[in-house]
């Protein structure tokens, strides 16, 4: 499995777009202008045998019409209307996904010692404790930490399940990435606090910038990237996938993310791409990594999901189903909080929760 870091090779966004994946060459919701008239003509020539069995509710009426008077032309017109309606609905849904107000809210994962983890994040990584709550009746507690208010910044939601001290991170989750002004200084601080450094500071490709890797108390890897001050130091969440083109197509269509850059590393036998809702120097992104020949990963039970804001969880769920995702929580309000959410799995089984934007703001109040 490739251990090299996506960040360690520099390349320009312009060059990365010179040979986009096949799916990126087709605009979302675009169809051939000659395709559907051809389907109508096929109905006229083939008669009842050409009527599909599963297109909305139109299949049975069409077959009934053909059996009663053999009016193929009328049946073809009805079929064309159904097809046009289906096309319009898909285009409308794709357009809505692209216009929906979305941003990455937080990453959720389990920890074995809440106090110890909070101490590491605040003292070594410079995060702030934003809110914390304990729910003893349900046997868990959680805490939110980040580099700015949740109304505008990405955060991590740590979950501690009473009595559970250790989790299996698996080999599918990659790492979190944070930007720091001085990587070497941060690494020294981690060492002084008793933290584990898994990769000492080293220059990025062509000597531009510095990168290092450390682990938090539960073993979650953090990539430290040397950057100038940024409004969003939490850079990325890296996940490994079994088919990069398939994942990119899904994240673009179902999640409405933009492909920011992509790079193949044949010598290291892996490819990686960054997707998100805005420029990576100002927004957190998802880094999808494909290791050549590996199509399945052990996800463990530590990392849980990413949460994304949306204006409509119901339409979001519809789009996810449309583009091949699996809904694991039907859209609707949570008990007690009444925050509307929906949750799904991407093609590799990585979970994402979509949270109603207005409800999330109320929750923060």
SVG drawing of the C-alpha trace seen along z (x, -y; Angstrom):
<svg xmlns="http://www.w3.org/2000/svg" viewBox="-59 -34 73 42">
<polyline fill="none" stroke="black" stroke-width="0.4" points="0.0,0.0 1.4,-3.4 2.5,-5.4 3.5,-8.5 1.5,-11.6 -0.6,-13.4 0.8,-16.7 4.4,-15.7 4.2,-16.2 3.5,-19.7 1.5,-20.3 -0.7,-23.1 -4.4,-22.9 -4.2,-23.8 -2.0,-20.8 -4.2,-18.5 -7.1,-19.4 -5.4,-18.6 -6.6,-15.0 -9.7,-14.8 -11.4,-11.4 -14.0,-10.3 -16.9,-11.3 -15.6,-14.9 -16.0,-15.3 -19.8,-15.1 -21.7,-18.0 -24.0,-16.9 -27.5,-16.2 -26.5,-16.5 -28.0,-14.1 -27.5,-13.6 -30.0,-15.7 -30.7,-12.8 -31.1,-10.0 -34.7,-10.4 -36.3,-11.1 -34.6,-7.8 -36.3,-6.0 -39.7,-7.4 -39.1,-6.2 -38.1,-2.8 -41.5,-2.5 -43.3,-3.2 -41.4,-0.5 -41.4,2.1 -44.9,1.7 -45.9,3.1 -42.7,5.1 -40.7,1.9 -42.6,0.6 -40.3,0.9 -41.6,2.7 -40.3,0.3 -40.5,-3.4 -42.4,-5.2 -46.1,-4.4 -46.3,-4.6 -45.4,-1.0 -48.8,0.6 -50.9,-2.2 -48.9,-2.1 -49.2,1.7 -52.9,1.5 -53.3,-1.2 -51.4,0.9 -53.5,4.0 -56.8,2.2 -56.5,0.4 -52.9,0.8 -52.3,-2.9 -48.6,-2.8 -48.2,-6.5 -50.2,-7.6 -48.4,-5.1 -45.1,-6.5 -46.1,-10.0 -47.1,-9.0 -43.8,-7.3 -42.0,-10.3 -43.8,-12.5 -42.8,-10.2 -39.2,-10.1 -39.1,-13.9 -40.4,-14.2 -37.8,-11.9 -35.0,-13.8 -36.3,-17.1 -36.5,-15.7 -32.9,-14.5 -31.6,-17.8 -33.5,-19.7 -32.1,-17.5 -28.5,-17.8 -28.9,-21.6 -30.2,-21.8 -27.3,-19.8 -24.9,-22.2 -26.7,-25.2 -27.4,-23.8 -25.6,-25.7 -23.2,-23.0 -20.0,-23.0 -18.2,-20.4 -19.2,-20.8 -17.2,-18.3 -15.6,-14.8 -16.9,-12.3 -14.8,-9.6 -14.5,-7.6 -11.8,-8.1 -10.8,-6.1 -10.0,-9.0 -11.7,-12.3 -9.7,-14.4 -6.4,-13.1 -7.4,-13.7 -8.7,-17.2 -5.4,-18.0 -3.4,-16.8 -5.5,-18.7 -5.4,-22.0 -1.8,-21.9 -0.1,-20.3 -2.2,-21.1 -3.6,-24.5 -7.3,-23.7 -9.9,-25.2 -12.6,-23.3 -15.8,-24.6 -18.4,-22.7 -18.7,-19.5 -21.6,-17.5 -22.1,-14.2 -25.1,-12.0 -24.9,-9.5 -28.3,-8.1 -27.1,-6.9 -23.5,-6.1 -21.5,-8.5 -20.1,-12.0 -18.9,-14.1 -16.8,-17.2 -16.2,-19.6 -12.8,-21.1 -11.5,-23.3 -9.8,-26.4 -12.8,-28.7 -16.5,-29.0 -18.6,-26.1 -20.8,-28.6 -17.9,-29.1 -15.1,-26.6 -14.7,-22.8 -14.4,-20.9 -13.9,-17.4 -16.6,-15.7 -15.0,-13.3 -17.2,-10.6 -16.4,-8.8 -18.5,-5.7 -18.4,-4.9 -16.0,-2.0 -14.6,-1.7 -10.9,-2.5 -9.6,-1.4 -10.8,-1.3 -9.6,0.3 -8.8,-2.4 -8.5,0.1 -6.5,-0.5 -9.1,-2.4 -9.0,-5.7 -5.9,-7.6 -5.3,-10.8 -6.4,-14.3 -4.5,-17.2 -3.8,-20.5 -1.9,-23.5 0.7,-25.0 3.1,-27.9 6.2,-25.9 6.1,-22.1 9.5,-21.5 8.3,-23.6 5.0,-21.7 6.8,-18.3 9.1,-19.4 6.0,-20.3 4.4,-17.0 7.5,-15.2 7.7,-17.3 4.2,-16.4 4.8,-12.7 3.2,-12.4 4.3,-10.1 6.0,-11.4 5.7,-8.8 7.4,-10.9 10.0,-13.6 9.7,-17.0 10.9,-16.8 10.7,-19.1 7.8,-18.6 8.6,-18.0 11.1,-20.4 11.8,-21.7 8.6,-23.8 7.2,-23.6 7.6,-21.0 5.5,-18.1 5.5,-15.7 3.1,-13.1 2.1,-12.6 -0.4,-10.5 -3.0,-11.5 -3.4,-9.4 -5.8,-7.0 -3.5,-6.5 -5.3,-8.7 -2.6,-10.1 -2.3,-13.8 -0.5,-15.3 1.2,-18.6 1.5,-21.0 3.6,-24.1 1.5,-27.0 1.0,-30.7 -1.8,-31.7 -5.2,-30.6 -8.8,-31.1 -9.2,-27.3 -6.2,-25.4 -8.1,-22.1 -7.1,-21.1 -8.4,-17.7 -9.7,-14.2 -8.1,-11.4 -10.0,-8.2 -8.9,-5.3 -11.2,-4.1 -11.3,-1.1 -12.1,-2.9 -11.1,-6.6 -13.1,-7.4 -16.2,-5.9 -15.7,-7.8 -15.1,-11.1 -18.2,-10.7 -20.3,-10.0 -18.8,-12.9 -19.4,-15.3 -22.9,-14.3 -24.4,-13.2 -22.5,-15.4 -22.0,-18.4 -18.3,-18.6 -15.8,-20.0 -12.7,-18.2 -9.9,-20.5 -6.9,-18.5 -5.9,-15.0 -2.5,-13.3 -1.3,-9.8 1.9,-8.4 2.6,-5.2 6.1,-4.7 4.4,-4.6 1.4,-2.7 -1.3,-5.0 -3.5,-8.0 -5.1,-10.7 -7.6,-13.5 -8.9,-16.4 -12.6,-17.3 -14.5,-19.9 -16.7,-23.0 -14.1,-25.7 -10.4,-26.5 -8.3,-24.1 -6.4,-27.0 -9.6,-28.3 -11.8,-25.2 -11.4,-21.6 -11.4,-19.0 -11.7,-15.3 -8.6,-13.5 -9.5,-10.3 -6.6,-7.8 -6.6,-4.8 -3.8,-2.2 -3.3,-0.2 -5.0,3.1 -6.7,2.7 -10.4,2.5 -11.5,3.1 -10.4,1.8 -11.0,2.6 -12.7,-0.5 -12.4,0.5 -14.7,-1.0 -12.9,-4.3 -13.6,-6.8 -17.4,-7.3 -18.3,-10.0 -18.1,-13.5 -21.1,-15.8 -22.1,-18.2 -24.6,-21.1 -27.5,-21.3 -30.6,-23.4 -32.8,-20.3 -32.1,-16.8 -35.0,-15.3 -33.8,-16.4 -30.3,-15.5 -31.4,-11.9 -33.2,-11.8 -30.0,-12.8 -27.9,-10.3 -30.2,-7.5 -30.3,-8.8 -26.5,-8.6 -26.0,-5.2 -25.5,-6.0 -27.2,-4.0 -29.3,-5.8 -28.7,-4.4 -30.9,-7.0 -34.0,-8.3 -34.3,-12.1 -36.1,-13.6 -35.6,-15.2 -33.5,-13.7 -35.3,-13.0 -35.1,-15.8 -32.9,-18.1 -35.3,-18.1 -32.3,-18.7 -33.2,-17.3 -30.5,-14.9 -30.0,-12.1 -27.1,-9.7 -25.7,-7.6 -22.8,-5.4 -20.7,-6.2 -19.7,-3.4 -16.9,-2.3 -19.1,-2.3 -17.8,-5.6 -20.5,-7.2 -21.6,-10.9 -24.3,-12.7 -26.1,-15.7 -27.5,-18.2 -30.1,-20.9 -28.3,-24.3 -31.0,-26.2 -31.4,-23.5 -27.6,-23.3 -27.5,-27.0 -30.3,-26.7 -28.4,-23.8 -25.3,-26.0 -27.5,-28.7"/>
</svg>
